[in-house]
């Protein structure tokens, strides 16, 4: 496992926020790559089971990352860029897209918890319905969505914070 040489608590709120957004970007890039690899091997009997669960992990990573991004935009972005007119429109549009695709609910039911709010185990039909609510028609469409709008819009938010606070290039 690699880590930054700096203590994670070091830096100002804008610097730490840029680091967190870089983490989100990295998680989404890794999920996109993992998705492509799992799709390549999911029909191979030697790797089918691993690919099946790999695809679930990928979807979970995307859903959980988007849940975190929603929280970031609601709780931290207003502190970082108090003037609403200076906030990047990509933040609002990606939060809207995430909610439209029910990614918070997916992260809650499929990743963060194993039961619903009533402590009931979800049926396979409920899990399938929740994933289908995302609205992706194909795996390729999901892979493309991770890149655009997800990654590109998180990058835009990170860069807007860097520009607003006059931070050095924030590339991950």
N, C-alpha and C positions, 0 to 999 in steps of 0.2 A: 504494500500500500504506500502510495506517495503522499507527501504532505508539503504544504508551503513551509518555508524556513521561518516565516513570521508566525508569531503567536496569533491564533484566530481572533483573539480579543483586541488585537492591536488595530489602530487606525480609527478614523472618524466614521460616523454613521454612513456617509456617502461611500467611503472606501469599502467598508464592510458590506454594504448593500451591493456594490459592484461585484464583490467576490461571490456573494450569494447568487446573483444573477448569472455569473459565469458558471457556477455550479449547475444551475438549472439548464443553461445552454449545453454544458457537457453531458448532463444526464439525457437530454433529448437527442443529442448526436449519438450517444452510445445506444440509446433505444432504437434509433433509426437503423444503425448498422446491425444491431442484434436482430432486428426484424427481418432485414434482408437475408442474413445468414440462416435464421430459423426457417424462413420460407424455402430456401434452397434445399434444406435437408428434411423437411417435414414429411415427404413421401418416401424417404429412404427407410426401410425397415430397421436398419442398424441405429438410426438416430431419431426415429419418429417420435418416441416418447419424450426424449430430451427437447426436441423441437417444439412439441405441443406445449410443454411447460415453459420453454423459452419464450414462446409467443405470448403466453399469459404474463410472464415477468415483464416483457416489453410493454404490453398494454398497461400493466400496473404502474410501471415507471412513468409512462406518459401521463396517466391519470393523476398520480400522486404529485408529479411535478407541476401539473396545471393547477391542482388544488393549492399547492404552495404559492404559485404565481398569483392566483386569485387573492389569497391572504395578503401577499406582499403589496399588491395594488390597492387593496382596501385599507391596510393598516400602516404601511410604511411609505408608499409613494407620496401621500399627502404631506408627510413630514419632510420628505426630501425635496419636493417641488411644491411648495404651498400654493402657488398661483395656478389654479386649474387650467388657465389658458396656456400655460407653458408646459403642461404635462404632455407627453407624447400620445397622440391618438391611438397608436398601436396598443397601448396598455388597455384602454377601454375596449377596443375591438377584439383583442384576444380573450379578455375576460368574458365578453359577450359570447364569443365562439365557444369557449370552454363550457359555459353554462348551457348553451344551446345543445351541446353534445353530451350533457349530463356527466361530465368527467369527475366532478366532486362526488356525486353519488356513487359512481363506479369506484373511485378510490376508497370511499368509506366502506362499501360493501365487499369489494373484492381484495383490498389491500390492507387497510387499517384495521378492519374487523372481519370476523368470519360469520357474524350474525347480523340481522337487521336491528332496528331500534327496539323492537319487541323481543329481542333475544331469540328470534326464530332463525333456524338455518335456512338460507335461501334454496329454493329448488333450482335444478338445472335450467328450467324454463325461465325462471326469474333472472338468473344470471345472464342467460342468452338474450333476453329482452332488454336488459340494461345495456349490454354491449351493443346491441342493434340500435338502441336509441342514439348512439353516437352518429349514426347516419352515413358511415363509410360504406360504399358499395363493394369495394374490393380491398384486398390487402395492399395493393399498389397505391390506391388512393389514400389509405391510412399512412403509408410511408411518406408519400408526397406531402400530406398535411403536416407531419412532424416538422419537415423542413420549412414549408411555407403554408400556413402562417406562423406556426408555433415558434420555431427557432428564430426566424427573421424578425418577428415582432418582439421577442424577448431581447434580442440584440439591440433593437431600436430603443427599447426602454433603458437598457444598460448604457447605451451611448448618450442618451438624453440626460441621464443623471450625471455621467462623466462630464459632459459639456456644461451643464448647469453649474456644477461645482468646480469646474476648471481642473479636473483630474487628468493625469496623463492617460495615454491610450489604455483602454481597458480590455484589450483583446485577451481571450482565454487561451 
